[in-house]
């Protein structure tokens, strides 16, 4: 066997663990984001962004949920939350949490469903 690492794919580059992307942090400086929080890119991005931040800005040109963004990036939700917190601190994105009014409309819908089931 040779001393060089064996790759299954020639294009495979060095593997970076997700926690290395966020320098071992588990929380961002701001509030925790809900999985259904809507992320939207704002402003002009600086040129010194990492590849993950650039992907976030591209994906968030149109509003996208945190959960969908994590799937797009193929990263754990915790890592995406920390990256989003950093980006929000720098004014690159806006994050909108689900409104309290949304919970009321969900309650109304559930009551209608229950009433419909009772009518059966």
Secondary structure, DSSP 8 states (H G I E B T S, - for coil): --SS---SSTT------HHHHTTT-SS-SS----TT-EEEE-S---TT--HHHHHHHHHTTS-EEHHHHHHHHT--HHHHHHHHHHHHHTTSEEEE---HHHHHHHHHHHHHHHHHHHH-
